[in-house]
Amino acid sequence: MLTYDQDGFRRAGRPHRIVSGALHYFRVHPDLWEDRLRRLRALGVNTVDTYVPWNFHETAPGEADFTDWRDVGRFLRTAQALGLDAVVRPGPYICAEWDFGGLPARLLAVDGLHLRCSDPRFQAEVDGWFDLVVPELLPHLAGRGGPVVAVQIENEYGSYGNDAPYRAHVERALTERGVDCLLFTADGPEDAMLQGGTVPGRLATATFGARPAERLAALRRYQRTGPLTAMEFWIGWFDHWGEDHHVRAVEDAAGALDELLATGASVNLYMAHGGTNFGYWAGANHTGSRPCDPGYQPTVTSYDYDAPIGEAGELTPKFHAFREVIGKYVPLPPDPLPAPRPRMSPAEALPAGTAPLLPALGPLAGPPHLRPAPESMEKFGQAHGLIHYRTTVTGPRPAMPVRIDGLGDRAYVFADGRPLGVLDRNAPDEGLDLAVGEDGVVLDLLVRAQGRVNYGPLLDDRKGIWRAVRHGHQHLFGWEIRPLPLTDLTVLTALDWTAGHPRDATPAFHRFTHVSTATPADGFVDVSGWGTGLVWLNGFLLGHYDTPRGPQRTLYAPAPLWRAGRNEIVLLELERPGAGLPLRDRPDLGRPTVVTLES
């Protein structure tokens, strides 16, 4: 087991230093877990760190899935077989640029529920999650012969709140269910954060990316004796739509790592391998002070993070520089470095038809819910996707703006089926002028949700429309509402597909095929000629794209998702259809900008 005393960590009774790399199983196809873990071990680390996202596993209240992609036990056994210890962070909140910081969206449907505090209703939800996840972890604890040497209590709690009874509840919820390994907290190296996040008697660690000696000195004020640990040492950064692709210079990151290890501290590289925000799982940030303020920043699909091991498993220049630094402090594995993974040959997917979305609402969504006023996605038990709202506006009346109060996140507005325009949550005061004739008008609003806020004070981030729609000053009532989670694309076979890809067909599904005689290999779907929407490969949602805003212009499609023979790619394009769909052998994550981390 892993313990510590005033001199540092001890593993099986011997002095030990943790040199860890973060690698999230939920961001990597399970058929590639072993490949990525081998690359991680080749970097020289002795430990793998992963979160366990509550919302990724929960299928219904009190029920969870720990099979296939969600088989965290298989991931941990694979790590152990490769000689790696494991640090596990089961939340309940994880941040991680993951939708809602790992919390289940259904919590937002509970009026008045207070998140991440000693609200009894939230603590009961935490207990329910730990009832599910802890039994999955117990067989893998080091004291029972497994690789898990440490488990985290919450995550960066001091960046959010200061509720000591809540922190104690999370600690107690873990120990009472049998977690008997080292428990720790992780917080930013600032007084308020460490005061708000630490738990008496448990190891305190810090999260930062620069000035290690200074940051560790701040941590030492709260971890008076024993080992100092950078539980997240940020060696790159993530991207939002509308920004450049963030990179951290190799020499800067490697130099900071060398400086950190020279102090004798332990470290977890965040991220050693970033992976991908497949599906709807990318989160968001928010720079405003209120939910309706501008400042919403959704995270891109790639979580490459400018990590030493790239999104498709590349051993980057940062990998080799880090390996050289790590080798100064701990023994490197003697095995040869893993070979590059095969890439598919560049090709052009062939168009196979278009199906407009609005006429397909019946097959896609079924009968509507009738409500007097708009309600959020979460009120219908919907976590992700799109949601459709329809009402009738009587006439005649002059042109007045249609406005949405409480929009999450982008609304496509139609009058009698004709596009009226687009409304975005970052422009809350904007409206679309609508004049209504004698016969009235059917008003449709198709709302696209992107990631829920995963960090900061504005976690309470509902999707769809959660306040009101107004025409001029008049609230519009009497709504048909159709959730469109788009989790099952088999219904697309019933749609009316037309040949070609008309450039005025928005929003619409666009189908392409690619026939391959080669062994499936990693590839990248090039959406640079398209607008914004979602991409599925053989029924699996690769993620969001937003080419006009950038930076990301290709989506990673790992080998296990391709078939030898016919492959089907479907785009739901919402704004600007393209003419073709190239398949590439390398990524385009956008124009790079060098980030200098100060914290």
Residue pairs with C-beta under 8 A, 6 or more apart in sequence:
1 11
1 12
1 142
1 143
1 149
1 181
1 182
2 9
2 10
2 11
2 16
2 18
2 85
2 142
2 149
2 150
2 181
2 182
3 9
3 10
3 182
4 10
4 182
4 203
4 226
4 227
5 226
6 225
6 226
7 15
7 226
8 15
8 16
8 17
8 226
8 227
8 264
9 15
9 16
9 17
9 18
9 227
9 266
10 16
11 85
11 149
17 264
17 266
17 329
17 330
18 46
18 47
18 85
18 87
18 229
18 266
18 267
18 268
19 44
19 45
19 46
19 47
19 261
19 266
19 267
19 326
19 329
19 330
20 45
20 46
20 47
20 48
20 49
20 85
20 87
20 266
20 267
20 268
20 269
21 40
21 43
21 45
21 47
21 48
21 49
21 268
21 269
21 271
21 272
21 273
21 308
22 48
22 49
22 50
22 232
22 268
22 269
22 270
22 271
22 272
22 273
23 36
23 37
23 40
23 48
23 49
23 50
23 271
23 272
23 273
23 275
23 309
24 50
24 51
24 96
24 271
24 275
25 33
25 50
25 69
25 72
25 75
26 51
26 53
26 56
26 69
26 70
26 281
27 274
27 275
27 276
27 277
27 278
27 303
28 36
28 273
28 275
28 276
29 69
29 558
29 560
29 561
30 68
30 69
30 71
30 74
30 75
31 558
31 559
31 560
32 313
32 558
32 559
32 560
33 74
33 75
33 78
34 78
34 82
35 313
35 338
35 341
36 273
36 275
36 309
36 313
37 48
37 78
37 79
37 82
37 84
38 82
38 338
39 273
39 309
39 313
39 315
39 319
39 338
40 48
40 84
40 272
40 273
40 309
41 82
41 83
41 84
41 333
42 315
42 323
42 333
42 335
42 337
42 338
43 272
43 308
43 309
43 319
43 322
43 323
43 326
44 322
44 323
44 326
44 327
44 330
44 332
44 333
45 84
45 269
45 272
45 326
46 83
46 84
46 85
46 330
47 84
47 85
47 86
47 87
47 149
47 268
48 79
48 84
48 85
48 86
48 87
49 86
49 87
49 88
49 89
49 231
49 268
49 270
50 72
50 75
50 86
50 87
50 88
50 89
51 89
51 90
51 91
51 94
51 96
51 98
51 102
51 155
52 72
52 88
52 89
52 90
52 91
52 94
52 133
52 137
53 91
53 94
53 96
53 98
53 102
54 90
54 91
54 92
54 94
54 102
54 103
54 104
54 129
54 133
55 98
55 99
55 100
55 102
55 103
55 104
55 105
55 383
56 70
56 98
56 102
56 281
57 64
57 65
57 66
57 70
57 132
57 133
58 64
58 104
58 129
58 132
59 65
61 106
61 128
62 128
62 132
63 132
64 132
64 133
66 72
66 73
66 136
72 136
72 137
73 136
73 139
73 140
76 86
76 88
76 140
76 146
76 147
76 148
77 140
79 85
79 86
79 147
80 86
80 140
80 146
80 147
83 333
84 147
85 142
85 147
85 148
85 149
86 140
86 146
86 147
86 148
86 149
87 148
87 149
87 150
87 151
87 152
87 231
87 268
88 137
88 148
88 150
88 151
88 152
89 151
89 152
89 155
89 186
90 129
90 130
90 133
90 134
90 137
90 151
90 152
91 102
91 103
91 129
91 154
91 155
92 102
92 103
92 116
92 125
92 126
92 129
92 130
92 154
92 170
93 101
93 102
93 103
93 115
93 116
93 154
93 155
93 157
93 160
94 101
94 102
94 155
95 101
95 102
95 155
95 156
95 454
95 455
96 102
96 283
96 454
97 238
97 277
97 282
97 283
97 299
97 303
97 454
97 455
98 277
98 281
98 282
98 283
98 454
99 105
99 280
99 281
99 282
99 283
99 384
99 451
99 452
99 454
100 108
100 283
100 452
100 453
100 454
100 459
100 461
101 155
101 283
101 452
101 453
101 454
101 455
101 459
102 454
103 115
103 459
104 383
105 377
105 378
105 382
105 383
105 384
105 452
105 463
106 378
106 381
106 383
107 113
107 115
107 122
107 125
108 376
108 378
108 460
108 461
108 462
109 376
109 378
109 379
109 381
110 121
113 119
113 121
113 122
114 122
115 122
115 459
115 460
116 122
116 154
116 157
116 160
116 161
116 163
116 166
116 459
117 161
117 163
117 166
118 163
118 165
118 166
118 169
123 166
123 169
126 169
126 170
126 173
127 173
130 173
130 174
130 177
131 177
134 174
134 177
134 178
134 179
135 177
137 148
137 151
137 179
138 144
138 177
138 178
138 179
139 146
140 146
140 147
140 148
141 148
141 179
141 180
141 181
142 148
142 149
142 181
143 180
143 181
148 181
149 181
149 182
150 181
150 182
150 183
150 184
150 203
151 174
151 179
151 181
151 182
151 183
151 184
152 183
152 184
152 185
152 186
152 231
153 167
153 170
153 171
153 174
153 183
153 184
153 185
153 199
153 202
154 167
154 170
154 185
154 197
155 186
156 186
156 187
156 188
156 193
156 197
156 207
157 166
157 167
157 185
157 187
157 196
157 197
158 187
158 188
158 190
158 192
158 193
158 194
158 195
158 196
158 197
158 198
159 187
159 188
159 193
159 196
159 197
159 455
159 456
160 196
160 456
160 457
160 459
161 196
162 195
162 196
167 185
167 197
167 199
168 199
171 183
171 199
171 202
174 183
175 183
182 203
183 199
183 202
183 203
184 202
184 203
184 204
184 205
184 229
184 231
185 197
185 198
185 199
185 202
185 203
185 204
185 205
186 197
186 205
186 206
186 207
186 231
186 232
187 193
187 194
187 196
187 197
187 198
187 204
187 205
187 206
187 207
188 194
188 206
188 207
188 208
188 599
189 206
189 207
189 208
189 214
189 215
189 216
189 218
189 219
190 218
191 218
191 221
194 204
194 206
194 218
194 219
194 221
194 222
195 222
197 204
198 204
198 222
203 223
203 226
203 227
203 229
204 219
204 222
204 223
205 219
205 223
205 228
205 229
205 230
205 231
206 215
206 216
206 218
206 219
206 228
206 229
206 230
206 231
207 230
207 231
207 232
207 233
207 234
207 270
208 215
208 230
208 232
208 233
208 234
208 597
208 599
209 233
209 234
209 235
209 256
209 597
209 599
210 256
210 596
210 597
210 598
210 599
211 598
212 230
212 233
212 256
212 259
212 260
212 263
212 265
213 259
213 263
215 230
216 228
216 230
216 260
216 263
216 265
219 228
220 228
227 265
227 266
228 263
228 264
228 265
228 266
229 265
229 266
229 267
229 268
230 260
230 265
230 266
230 267
230 268
231 268
232 268
232 270
233 256
233 257
233 260
233 267
233 268
233 269
233 270
234 270
234 597
235 248
235 253
235 256
235 257
235 269
235 270
235 271
235 305
235 306
235 307
235 308
235 318
235 322
236 246
236 247
236 248
236 253
236 271
236 274
236 304
236 305
236 306
236 307
236 318
236 595
237 246
237 247
237 248
237 305
237 306
237 595
237 597
238 246
238 274
238 299
238 300
238 303
238 305
239 245
239 246
239 299
239 300
239 302
239 551
239 552
239 589
239 590
240 284
240 285
240 297
240 298
240 299
240 300
241 297
241 298
241 299
241 300
241 450
241 544
241 546
241 549
241 550
241 551
241 552
242 297
242 546
242 549
242 550
243 297
243 550
243 551
243 593
244 550
244 551
244 590
244 591
244 592
244 593
245 551
245 552
245 589
245 590
245 591
245 592
245 593
246 306
246 592
246 593
246 595
247 306
247 592
247 593
247 594
247 595
248 306
248 594
248 595
248 596
248 597
249 594
250 317
250 318
250 321
251 321
252 596
253 318
253 321
253 322
254 318
254 321
254 322
254 324
254 325
257 267
257 269
257 322
257 325
257 326
258 325
258 328
260 267
261 267
261 325
261 326
261 328
261 329
269 307
269 308
269 322
270 305
271 303
271 305
271 307
272 307
272 308
272 309
273 307
273 308
273 309
273 310
273 313
274 302
274 303
274 304
274 305
274 307
274 311
275 303
275 311
276 301
276 302
276 303
276 311
276 542
276 543
276 556
277 283
277 299
277 300
277 301
277 302
277 303
277 451
277 543
278 301
278 540
278 541
278 542
278 543
279 384
279 541
279 543
280 383
280 384
280 385
280 449
280 451
280 541
280 543
280 544
281 451
282 298
282 299
282 300
282 301
282 303
282 450
282 451
282 543
282 544
283 298
283 299
283 451
283 452
283 453
283 454
283 455
284 296
284 297
284 298
284 299
284 450
284 451
284 452
284 453
284 454
284 461
285 296
285 297
285 299
285 453
285 454
285 455
285 456
286 293
286 295
286 296
286 297
286 453
286 456
286 458
286 461
287 295
287 297
288 294
288 295
288 296
288 458
289 457
290 458
291 406
291 458
291 460
291 461
291 462
292 405
292 406
292 425
292 428
293 428
294 425
294 426
294 427
294 428
295 426
296 409
296 425
296 426
296 453
298 409
298 450
298 451
298 544
299 451
299 454
300 544
300 546
300 551
300 552
301 542
301 543
301 544
301 545
301 552
301 555
301 556
302 311
302 552
302 555
302 556
302 587
302 589
303 311
304 310
304 311
304 587
304 589
306 318
307 316
307 318
308 315
308 316
308 318
308 319
308 322
308 323
309 315
309 316
309 319
310 316
310 587
311 556
311 587
312 341
312 343
312 522
312 524
312 556
312 558
312 587
313 338
313 340
313 341
313 522
314 340
315 337
315 338
315 340
323 332
326 332
341 521
341 522
341 559
342 519
342 521
342 522
342 559
343 521
343 522
343 523
343 585
343 586
344 516
344 518
344 520
344 521
344 522
344 523
344 562
344 583
344 585
345 518
345 585
346 582
346 583
346 584
346 585
347 514
347 516
347 582
347 583
348 580
348 581
348 582
348 583
349 512
349 513
349 514
349 525
349 569
349 580
349 581
349 582
349 583
350 512
350 513
350 514
351 500
351 501
351 510
351 511
351 512
351 580
351 581
352 497
352 511
352 512
352 513
352 568
353 497
353 498
353 499
353 500
353 510
353 511
354 497
354 498
354 499
354 500
354 501
354 502
354 505
354 508
354 509
354 510
354 511
354 577
355 492
355 495
355 496
355 497
355 498
355 508
355 509
355 511
356 505
356 507
356 508
356 509
357 364
357 446
357 507
357 508
357 509
357 572
358 414
358 417
358 444
358 446
358 507
359 496
360 495
360 496
360 509
361 388
361 482
361 484
363 491
363 494
363 495
364 482
364 484
364 486
364 491
365 388
365 482
365 483
365 484
366 482
368 390
368 480
368 481
368 482
369 380
369 480
369 481
369 482
369 483
370 479
370 480
370 481
371 479
371 481
372 477
372 478
372 479
373 468
373 475
373 477
373 479
374 389
374 464
374 465
374 466
374 467
374 468
374 469
374 479
374 481
375 464
375 465
375 466
375 481
376 406
376 408
376 462
376 463
376 464
376 465
376 466
377 383
377 384
377 385
377 387
377 408
377 449
377 462
377 463
377 464
377 483
378 462
378 463
378 464
380 387
380 481
380 483
381 483
382 463
382 464
382 483
382 485
383 485
384 449
384 463
384 485
385 449
385 483
385 484
385 485
385 486
385 487
386 446
386 447
386 448
386 449
386 484
386 485
386 486
387 446
387 447
387 449
387 463
387 464
387 465
387 481
387 482
387 483
387 484
388 444
388 445
388 446
388 447
388 481
388 482
388 483
388 484
389 444
389 445
389 446
389 447
389 464
389 465
389 469
389 479
389 480
389 481
390 442
390 443
390 444
390 445
390 479
390 480
390 481
390 482
391 442
391 443
391 469
391 476
391 477
391 478
391 479
391 480
392 440
392 441
392 442
392 443
392 478
393 434
393 436
393 440
393 441
393 443
393 471
393 476
394 436
394 440
395 436
395 437
395 438
395 439
395 440
395 441
396 436
396 437
396 438
397 435
397 436
397 471
398 435
399 433
399 434
399 435
400 433
400 434
400 435
400 471
400 472
401 431
401 432
401 433
401 434
401 471
401 472
402 413
402 420
402 423
402 431
402 432
402 433
402 434
402 443
402 469
402 470
402 471
403 423
403 429
403 430
403 431
403 469
403 470
404 411
404 423
404 445
404 465
404 467
404 468
404 469
404 470
405 428
405 467
405 468
405 469
405 470
406 462
406 465
406 466
406 467
406 468
407 423
407 424
407 425
407 428
407 447
407 465
408 425
408 447
408 449
408 461
408 462
408 463
408 464
408 465
408 466
409 424
409 425
409 447
409 448
409 449
409 450
409 463
410 422
410 423
410 424
410 425
410 447
410 448
410 450
411 422
411 423
411 424
411 445
411 446
411 447
411 448
411 465
412 419
412 422
412 445
412 446
412 447
412 448
412 506
412 507
412 574
413 419
413 420
413 421
413 422
413 423
413 432
413 443
413 444
413 445
414 420
414 443
414 444
414 445
414 446
415 434
415 441
415 442
415 443
415 444
416 441
416 442
417 442
417 444
419 506
420 432
420 434
421 432
422 575
423 430
423 431
423 432
424 430
434 441
434 443
434 471
443 469
443 476
445 465
445 469
446 507
446 574
447 463
447 464
447 465
448 574
449 463
449 464
450 544
452 459
452 461
452 463
453 459
453 461
468 475
468 476
469 475
469 476
470 476
486 534
486 541
486 572
489 536
489 539
489 570
490 539
492 509
492 511
492 570
495 509
497 511
501 510
501 577
501 578
501 579
502 577
503 576
503 577
503 579
504 577
505 573
505 577
506 531
506 573
506 574
506 575
506 576
506 577
507 533
507 572
507 573
507 574
507 575
508 572
508 573
508 577
509 570
509 571
509 572
510 570
510 571
510 572
510 573
510 577
511 568
511 569
511 570
512 568
512 569
512 570
512 571
512 581
513 566
513 567
513 568
513 569
514 566
514 567
514 569
514 583
515 565
515 566
515 567
516 562
516 563
516 564
516 565
516 567
517 564
517 565
518 564
519 564
520 559
520 560
520 561
520 562
520 563
520 564
521 559
521 562
522 556
522 557
522 558
522 559
523 557
523 559
523 562
523 583
523 584
523 585
524 554
524 555
524 556
524 557
524 583
524 584
524 585
524 586
524 587
524 588
525 535
525 537
525 542
525 554
525 555
525 557
525 569
525 581
525 583
525 584
526 553
526 554
526 581
526 582
526 583
526 584
526 588
527 535
527 545
527 547
527 553
527 554
527 555
527 571
527 578
527 581
528 547
528 553
528 554
528 588
529 547
529 578
529 579
529 580
529 581
530 545
530 547
530 571
530 573
530 576
530 577
530 578
530 581
531 546
531 547
531 548
531 573
531 574
531 575
531 576
531 577
531 578
532 544
532 545
532 546
532 547
532 548
532 549
532 573
532 574
532 575
532 576
533 544
533 545
533 571
533 572
533 573
533 574
533 575
534 541
534 543
534 544
534 545
534 571
534 572
535 541
535 542
535 543
535 545
535 555
535 569
535 570
535 571
536 542
536 569
536 570
536 571
537 557
537 561
537 562
537 567
537 568
537 569
538 561
538 562
538 563
538 567
538 568
539 568
540 561
542 555
542 556
542 557
542 561
543 555
545 552
545 555
546 552
547 553
548 575
548 576
550 590
550 591
551 589
551 590
551 591
552 588
552 589
552 590
553 588
553 589
553 590
554 584
554 587
554 588
554 589
556 587
569 581
571 581
